[in-house]
Amino acid sequence: QMDEALASDQFKVYLQPKYSLKTLQPVGAEALVRWLHPEKGLIPPAEFIPLFEKNGKICRLDMYIFEEVCALMAKWENMGRRQIPVSVNLSRQHFRKPDFLSEFSAIAERCKVRKELLEFELTESIFLDEEQIDVVKDSIRRMHELGFRCSLDDFGSGFSSLGLLKEFDVDALKLDRLF
């Protein structure tokens, strides 16, 4: 039902604010996706994200969310609102496609969103895939060349080590709540 859900805007972006512990002011946000199904109601991401990861449709959803975020940020800019950085999740499946970042860059440019306000969140598990380590390192380097930021999400949820941080040039680290 994903194609129909995308076509009819059933996937909704919710922004979870990030606050400064010093000033208690919002300093950014994380884009979260929810599926508002016309018959089943609100479907939590834990129910559809693993399925989309398995069937390969997660990249389409990521692109849709990224476009929605860029469109929202462009709207804020046109309204004269203060811009804050927004992070979006990026599935490990994107890394299988060479130069996947050019598509994201084109969307940001089309929407006239400053790329330094956009951050890709990569889950810890992608950093543990021995076969993709060089691809991930190169992709992070490319993100920075294009002007995007990058964060490591869910650090401490698996077999993480502090040595991992030395290997990858991420801009932010998000600790898993279990950590």
C-alpha positions in Angstrom: 0.0 0.0 0.0 3.0 2.3 0.0 2.5 3.7 -3.5 -1.0 4.7 -2.7 0.0 6.1 0.7 2.7 8.2 -1.0 0.4 9.4 -3.7 -2.3 10.5 -1.2 0.1 12.0 1.4 -0.7 9.5 4.1 2.9 9.8 5.5 3.2 12.7 7.8 6.3 14.5 9.0 6.4 15.4 12.7 9.3 17.5 14.0 10.7 16.6 17.4 12.5 19.6 18.8 16.1 19.5 20.0 16.8 21.9 22.9 19.9 23.5 24.1 20.6 22.4 27.7 22.2 25.8 28.3 19.5 28.2 27.1 16.5 25.8 27.0 15.7 27.2 23.5 15.0 25.0 20.5 18.2 24.7 18.4 17.0 22.1 15.9 14.6 19.3 15.1 14.4 15.7 14.0 12.0 14.8 11.3 9.9 11.8 12.3 7.5 9.9 10.0 4.1 8.6 10.9 1.7 6.8 8.6 -1.9 8.1 8.9 -3.8 5.3 7.2 -7.4 6.1 6.2 -8.8 2.9 7.7 -6.2 1.8 10.3 -5.5 5.2 11.8 -2.0 6.1 12.9 0.5 3.4 12.2 3.7 3.7 14.3 7.1 3.5 12.4 8.1 0.3 14.2 5.4 -1.4 12.2 6.3 -0.2 8.7 9.9 0.9 8.7 11.3 -2.7 9.1 9.0 -3.9 6.3 10.1 -1.1 4.0 13.8 -1.9 4.9 13.1 -5.5 4.0 11.3 -4.9 0.7 13.6 -2.1 -0.5 11.0 0.7 -0.4 12.7 2.6 2.5 14.7 4.7 0.1 11.6 6.1 -1.5 10.1 6.9 1.9 13.4 8.6 2.9 13.3 10.8 -0.3 9.7 11.7 0.3 10.4 12.8 3.9 13.5 14.7 2.8 11.4 16.5 0.2 8.7 17.3 2.7 11.2 18.7 5.1 12.9 20.8 2.4 9.5 22.2 1.3 8.6 23.1 4.9 11.9 24.8 5.5 11.5 26.7 2.2 8.0 27.8 3.4 9.5 29.0 6.7 12.2 31.0 4.9 9.5 32.6 2.7 7.5 33.5 5.8 10.6 35.1 7.4 10.8 32.6 10.2 14.1 31.8 11.9 15.7 28.7 10.3 16.8 25.8 12.5 18.7 22.7 11.5 16.5 19.6 10.8 17.8 16.1 10.8 16.4 13.3 8.7 17.0 9.6 8.8 19.0 7.9 6.1 18.6 4.2 5.5 21.7 2.0 5.0 20.2 1.0 1.7 21.0 4.3 0.1 24.7 3.4 0.3 24.3 0.7 -2.3 23.6 3.3 -5.0 26.7 5.2 -6.1 26.3 9.0 -5.9 23.0 8.8 -4.1 23.7 12.1 -2.4 23.3 14.0 -5.7 19.5 13.4 -5.5 19.3 14.8 -2.0 21.5 17.8 -3.0 19.3 18.5 -6.0 16.1 18.6 -3.8 17.7 21.0 -1.4 18.9 23.2 -4.2 15.5 23.2 -5.9 13.8 24.2 -2.6 16.6 26.7 -1.9 17.3 25.3 1.5 20.8 25.9 2.9 22.4 22.5 3.1 24.2 23.3 6.4 20.7 23.3 8.0 20.1 19.7 6.9 21.6 16.7 8.8 21.5 13.1 7.8 21.1 10.6 10.7 22.8 7.3 10.2 22.1 4.4 12.6 25.0 2.8 14.4 24.5 -0.5 12.5 25.7 1.0 9.2 29.0 1.7 10.8 29.4 -2.0 11.8 29.1 -3.4 8.2 32.6 -4.4 7.3 31.8 -4.6 3.6 30.5 -1.0 3.5 32.9 0.8 5.8 34.8 2.5 3.0 31.6 3.4 1.2 30.2 5.0 4.4 33.4 6.9 5.0 33.4 8.2 1.5 29.7 9.1 1.7 30.2 11.1 4.9 33.1 12.9 3.3 30.8 13.7 0.3 28.0 14.9 2.6 30.4 17.4 4.0 31.7 18.4 0.6 28.0 19.1 -0.5 27.5 21.1 2.7 25.3 18.7 4.7 25.8 17.6 8.3 25.9 14.0 9.5 25.1 12.4 12.8 25.5 9.0 14.3 22.1 7.8 15.8 21.5 5.2 18.4 25.1 5.1 19.6 25.4 2.4 22.3 22.5 0.3 21.1 24.7 -2.5 19.6 28.4 -3.3 19.7 29.5 0.2 19.6 32.9 1.4 20.7 34.5 4.8 21.2 37.0 3.7 18.6 34.2 3.9 16.1 34.0 7.6 16.6 37.6 8.0 15.6 37.0 6.3 12.2 34.0 8.4 11.0 33.8 12.2 10.7 30.3 12.7 12.1 29.2 16.1 13.3 26.9 14.9 16.1 26.5 11.8 18.2 23.1 10.7 19.5 23.2 8.3 22.4 20.7 5.5 22.5 18.5 5.7 25.6 19.7 2.3 26.7 23.3 3.6 26.8 
